[in-house]
Amino acid sequence: MAEAILRSHQLEGVEVRSAGVYAYPGDAASVNARLVLDDHEIRHDHAASTLSNDDVEWADYIFTMTEGHKQLIASRYPQVIERTFTLKEFVRGDLSDRDVSDPFGGSKQMYERTFMELKQLINELVEKIKN
């Protein structure tokens, strides 16, 4: 959902890719994620991909949803630790709670709550990028 929300801002000069540390290549986004994005009229065409060396070398910044994912990326790709952040950490500073809630396998309402959290964080990210 984060990729779709950020893409919906259509920021000039900003390219967005999404890859997971545990993704199954080619998998579609979950039904509830797609339903929530549809409810908010956000275009999506997600097909999962696994994070690769090419991805991390391409990226100016790598944003993760959790501290655990950030640490896993740091262990696999130590050369990118200085540009790898949780989304909350990057937009709000050094926080004790750096994780975005994970609705995986949950109800549509759980996905909606995560969507709203992501939307707020990404709005803050967009403002930070513009300034």
C-alpha positions in Angstrom: 0.0 0.0 0.0 2.9 2.4 0.8 4.2 2.2 -2.8 0.7 2.9 -4.2 0.1 5.8 -1.8 3.5 7.4 -2.6 3.1 6.9 -6.4 -0.3 8.6 -6.2 1.5 11.9 -5.2 3.2 11.8 -8.7 6.3 13.7 -7.4 8.4 15.0 -10.2 11.9 13.4 -10.2 10.9 10.7 -7.7 10.9 7.1 -8.7 9.4 4.5 -6.5 10.0 0.7 -6.3 8.7 -1.8 -3.8 10.4 -5.0 -2.8 10.0 -7.3 0.2 12.6 -9.1 2.3 10.2 -12.1 2.5 8.2 -11.6 -0.7 7.1 -14.3 -3.1 7.9 -12.9 -6.6 4.8 -12.2 -8.7 2.3 -12.4 -5.9 -0.5 -9.8 -6.0 -1.2 -7.5 -3.1 -3.7 -9.0 -0.7 -7.4 -8.8 -1.4 -8.0 -6.4 1.5 -5.1 -4.2 0.5 -6.6 -3.9 -3.0 -10.0 -3.2 -1.6 -8.8 -0.4 0.7 -6.8 1.2 -2.1 -9.8 0.9 -4.4 -12.0 2.6 -1.7 -9.5 5.5 -1.7 -9.3 5.6 -5.5 -5.6 4.9 -5.5 -4.3 3.0 -8.5 -2.4 -0.1 -7.9 -0.8 -2.9 -10.0 1.4 -4.5 -7.4 3.3 -7.7 -8.2 5.6 -8.7 -5.4 9.4 -8.9 -5.8 12.2 -9.8 -3.5 14.7 -7.2 -2.6 17.9 -7.6 -4.6 21.3 -6.1 -4.8 20.2 -4.2 -7.9 17.3 -2.6 -5.9 19.5 -1.5 -3.1 22.2 -0.1 -5.4 19.5 1.8 -7.4 17.8 3.4 -4.4 18.8 6.8 -3.0 16.7 5.9 0.1 15.4 2.6 1.4 12.3 2.8 3.6 11.1 -0.2 5.6 7.9 -0.6 7.5 9.6 -2.2 10.5 12.9 -2.0 12.5 13.2 -5.8 12.0 13.2 -5.3 8.2 15.7 -2.5 8.4 18.1 -4.7 10.5 17.7 -7.6 8.0 18.6 -5.3 5.1 21.5 -3.9 7.1 22.8 -7.5 7.6 22.4 -8.5 4.0 23.5 -5.2 2.4 25.8 -3.4 4.9 26.8 -0.9 2.2 23.4 0.8 2.3 22.8 1.2 6.1 23.3 5.0 5.9 20.4 5.4 3.5 18.1 2.8 5.1 15.4 3.9 7.5 12.0 2.9 8.8 9.4 5.2 7.3 8.5 6.5 10.7 12.2 7.1 11.7 12.9 9.1 8.5 9.8 11.4 8.7 9.6 11.8 12.5 13.1 11.3 13.8 14.5 8.8 16.3 11.4 7.2 17.9 11.0 4.3 20.3 8.1 3.0 18.1 9.5 2.8 14.5 7.1 0.2 13.1 4.1 0.6 10.9 1.4 -1.8 11.9 1.3 -4.9 9.8 -2.2 -5.9 8.7 -1.1 -9.1 6.9 -3.8 -11.7 7.1 -6.1 -9.3 9.0 -9.5 -7.9 8.3 -10.3 -5.1 5.9 -10.6 -2.8 8.9 -7.1 -3.6 10.0 -5.9 -2.7 6.4 -7.9 0.5 6.6 -6.1 1.5 9.8 -2.7 0.7 8.3 -3.7 2.6 5.2 -4.5 5.7 7.3 -1.2 5.4 9.2 0.7 5.1 5.9 -1.2 7.9 4.3 -0.2 10.3 7.2 3.4 9.1 7.2 3.7 9.5 3.4 2.1 12.9 3.5 4.9 13.9 6.0 7.5 12.2 3.7 6.2 14.2 0.7 6.5 17.5 2.6 10.0 16.5 3.7 11.0 15.7 0.1 9.6 19.0 -1.2 11.5 21.0 1.4 
